[in-house]
């Protein structure tokens, strides 16, 4: 790789980590990263440059609509999920 490219990537990394540290120290904020899940065609992935490919997540369908889902809490409680 070109030395200039690596140097620029290091500078970008420094700026990102510096801002994260400062926001954490001064405002008590923490950085949270998670993927954006969106419906195809709703416009949230329109910022791709053309050489990138949008992330695709395959979700298995439920075998039948009457399947029940529950939330299992750490304290042992179970709550039915209303759909």
N, C-alpha and C positions, 0 to 999 in steps of 0.2 A: 504494500500500500504506500501511497505517497506520504511523505513526512508531513506535508502541509495539512493533508486530510486528517491524519492522526492527531496533530496538534490542535486543529479546530474542534475535533470531537472531545478532546480533553478539556478544552476551554468551555464548551457547552456543558459538559458533565459538571465542571466546577461551578458554573453559574447556577445550574439546577439544584445541586446539593447545597450551595450557599443560601439560596432563597428558601429552601425547605428548612434548613437549620435555623435561619433567622425568624421565619414564621413560627416555628415551634418554640423557640426561646422567648420571643417578644410577645406573641399573642396566645401562646399555649395551644397552637393548632398542630394537628398531625396530618401527614399526607396519606391518603388512601387511594389505592389503584385497583381498578376492576374493569373488566371488559364491558363494552356497551352492547347490550343485546337489543336489537331493533328489528322491526318488520321490514322485509324486502320492499324497496321502493318508497319508503317514507321520507327519504331525503337526509337522514342523519349521517350517511356514509358518503355524501357527495363531495367530500374534501379529498378524495383519493387523487393522486397525481396522474394516474393513467398507467404507470408501471407497477402499481401495487394492486393486490387482490384483496377484496373485502373478506373478512373472517366469516366462515360459515359454521353454524352450530346445528348439528342434527339432533332433533328431539324425537324420541320414540312416542308414538301415539298410544293412548291407553287402549287396552283390548276392548273395553266396553265403557260406555258413559256412566255406568253405575258404580265404577270403581271408587273406593273411598280413600282419601288422603288424610293423614293426621300429622300434627306437629308434636314432636317428642322433645320436651323441655329437659334441660340438664338435671332439674330437681326430681325428675321421674314422672311429672304430670304429662298427660296426653290430651291434646285438644283436637277434636275433629275439624278438618279444614272445609269450610263452606264454599261450595262452587256454584 
